[in-house]
Each structure stands twice: as C-alpha cells, then as structure tokens.
Amino acid sequence: MEPIRRSRILIAMTDIMPTQSRTDSGPAEMRRSIRVRLQTAGRIVLKDYSDARSILVQDLSVDGACLMIGDWSDLPETFHLLLRRTPAEPHFQVDCTVRWRAGAAVGVEFERSLGGYLLAELIRQPLYAH
C-alpha cells in the first residue's frame, strides 16, 4: 500500500466545509478552503497592463491568497496574479479581487478557484524568482 503524501491530504482538505478560526490580530473569520503557508514569487499585473511588480505569495488556497506587496498603496481592487508551477514553465494568470489590506499584505479572492492539482504543484515548488 502506497503511503499518503502530504499534498494529497491538503487537496482533500480543500473540500472541508468552512470552519471558524481566530487570527492573532483580528476577529473570527470564515474561509471557504484551507490555506497553505508557503513563500513563492509571483507578479501582479494591472488589468490595463500599465504596471507590473514582483510580489511574495505568503499563503495560498484554491480560493485565494495572502500577498506581500510592499509599499504599493495604490494597488487597485482587481488585478492579474501571475504564478508558475516550475521555473521552466510559462506563467499562468489568476484574476484577483482584494478582500482585505493590512500594511504590506493584501488578502485576495480568486475569480475562479484553482484546481486542487495545481495548488499541490505550487506547494511542492521551491522559492524562485520570476
């Protein structure tokens, strides 16, 4: 019998109903899916393609992410997030809507959920520059 890999467990966890949790700095919150902590590079591209910047993806789920954007105070409410499964592959685009802001961090919701397989591939990748 083949052992269950961590990534398979995480994929299965995304189907769990939302649970109430408490963050260190804020009130209870409701999430639709489990988030996985990771630190990987990404790029934000504005919808009108007038600006693009490198960012750090702090955590990720099939429905959203926490992004470290630095001092980008005028980041619009909607934008494209570019990610890669591996350094050799081209970027894929995820359309995002900002749900919260806290200093250099923003929480975003994806307009369309990522596939569980895609989330698992992103989790397995080491940190690299875009």
C-alpha positions in Angstrom: 0.0 0.0 0.0 1.4 3.4 -1.0 1.8 6.0 1.8 -0.4 9.1 1.6 1.6 12.1 0.6 1.1 15.4 2.3 -0.1 17.1 -0.9 -2.9 14.5 -1.3 -4.1 15.3 2.2 -4.0 19.0 1.6 -6.1 18.6 -1.6 -8.7 16.5 0.3 -8.8 19.2 3.0 -9.9 21.8 0.5 -13.3 20.1 0.3 -13.9 20.5 4.0 -16.7 22.9 5.0 -15.6 26.3 6.3 -14.7 26.5 9.9 -14.5 29.4 12.2 -11.0 30.3 13.3 -9.4 33.2 15.1 -6.3 35.1 13.9 -3.7 36.5 16.2 -4.6 40.1 15.3 -8.3 40.1 14.5 -11.7 38.8 14.9 -13.0 35.3 14.0 -13.2 34.7 10.2 -14.8 32.3 7.8 -12.8 30.7 5.0 -14.1 28.5 2.3 -10.9 26.5 2.0 -7.8 25.6 3.9 -4.8 27.8 3.3 -1.2 26.5 3.0 1.7 28.6 4.1 4.4 29.0 1.5 6.7 31.7 0.2 6.9 31.8 -3.5 7.5 34.5 -6.0 4.7 35.9 -8.2 3.9 39.0 -10.2 0.9 41.4 -10.1 -0.1 42.9 -13.5 -2.7 45.6 -13.5 -5.8 44.9 -15.7 -4.9 47.7 -18.0 -1.3 46.4 -18.2 0.1 49.8 -17.1 2.2 48.4 -14.3 3.6 45.1 -13.1 5.6 44.2 -9.9 7.1 41.2 -8.3 5.5 40.1 -5.0 5.7 37.3 -2.5 2.9 34.8 -2.1 2.7 34.2 1.7 -0.1 31.6 1.7 -2.4 30.1 -0.9 -5.6 28.1 -1.2 -7.8 27.1 -4.1 -9.9 30.2 -3.5 -7.4 33.0 -2.6 -4.1 34.0 -1.2 -2.2 36.4 1.1 0.3 38.5 -0.9 3.1 40.7 0.4 3.1 43.7 -2.0 5.5 46.1 -0.2 4.6 49.8 -0.4 2.1 49.5 -3.3 -0.5 51.7 -1.6 -2.5 52.4 -4.8 -2.9 48.8 -5.9 -6.4 48.6 -7.5 -9.1 46.3 -6.2 -8.8 43.9 -9.1 -5.7 42.7 -11.0 -4.0 39.7 -12.6 -1.7 37.5 -10.5 1.0 35.6 -12.4 2.3 32.3 -11.0 4.5 29.5 -12.3 4.4 25.8 -11.5 8.1 25.5 -12.3 10.8 28.0 -13.4 10.8 26.3 -16.9 7.1 26.8 -17.5 5.3 30.0 -18.6 3.3 32.0 -16.1 -0.4 31.2 -15.7 -2.8 34.0 -14.8 -5.3 34.2 -11.9 -7.7 37.1 -11.8 -7.9 38.5 -8.2 -10.1 40.8 -6.1 -8.7 42.4 -2.9 -10.7 41.4 0.2 -8.5 43.0 2.9 -5.4 45.1 3.3 -3.0 45.3 6.3 0.2 47.2 5.8 2.3 45.5 3.1 -0.1 42.5 3.0 -3.3 42.0 1.0 -5.8 39.1 1.0 -7.2 38.3 -2.3 -10.0 36.1 -3.6 -9.6 34.4 -7.0 -12.4 35.0 -9.5 -12.2 31.3 -10.4 -10.9 28.6 -8.0 -7.6 26.9 -8.7 -7.7 23.2 -9.3 -6.5 21.1 -6.4 -3.8 19.5 -8.6 -2.5 23.0 -9.4 -2.3 24.0 -5.8 -0.5 20.8 -5.0 2.1 21.5 -7.7 2.7 25.0 -6.4 3.1 23.8 -2.9 5.9 21.4 -4.0 7.9 24.0 -5.7 10.9 25.7 -4.0 11.1 29.5 -3.8 12.4 31.1 -7.0 12.5 34.4 -8.7 10.1 35.3 -11.5 
